[in-house]
Amino acid sequence: MVLGDSFLEGWGLPVADRLSNLLEEATGVPHLNFAAAHFGPYQQLLVYEELASQFDHNAVLASVLPTNDFIDLDLEAARELEDYEYR
């Protein structure tokens, strides 16, 4: 199970070059990718609880990008940013 933002989604890459696909190819273990651009930890949790958890799995790979994910978790800090896109 793979959760994350655009980096784990593989935004801009051919599907075969996504991290989850490379791991699947290297290990032979299926990696279901539920990552999406602009997702932070809260969105990842919601996707896991509402959708991904319904699929058979024994591990979860979740990514965090400190540049924006920590700010996304702090609404007051995020509101102070000039380019905060979720006003």
Secondary structure in CASP SS format (residue, H / E / C, confidence):
PFRMAT SS
TARGET T0000
AUTHOR 0000-0000-0000
METHOD secondary structure of the structure
MODEL  1
M C 1.00
V E 1.00
L E 1.00
G C 1.00
D C 1.00
S H 1.00
F H 1.00
L H 1.00
E H 1.00
G C 1.00
W C 1.00
G C 1.00
L C 1.00
P C 1.00
V H 1.00
A H 1.00
D H 1.00
R C 1.00
L H 1.00
S H 1.00
N H 1.00
L H 1.00
L H 1.00
E H 1.00
E H 1.00
A H 1.00
T H 1.00
G C 1.00
V C 1.00
P C 1.00
H C 1.00
L C 1.00
N E 1.00
F C 1.00
A C 1.00
A C 1.00
A C 1.00
H C 1.00
F C 1.00
G C 1.00
P H 1.00
Y H 1.00
Q H 1.00
Q H 1.00
L H 1.00
L H 1.00
V H 1.00
Y H 1.00
E H 1.00
E H 1.00
L C 1.00
A H 1.00
S H 1.00
Q H 1.00
F C 1.00
D C 1.00
H C 1.00
N C 1.00
A C 1.00
V C 1.00
L E 1.00
A E 1.00
S C 1.00
V C 1.00
L C 1.00
P H 1.00
T H 1.00
N H 1.00
D H 1.00
F H 1.00
I H 1.00
D H 1.00
L C 1.00
D C 1.00
L H 1.00
E H 1.00
A H 1.00
A H 1.00
R H 1.00
E C 1.00
L C 1.00
E C 1.00
D C 1.00
Y C 1.00
E C 1.00
Y C 1.00
R C 1.00
END
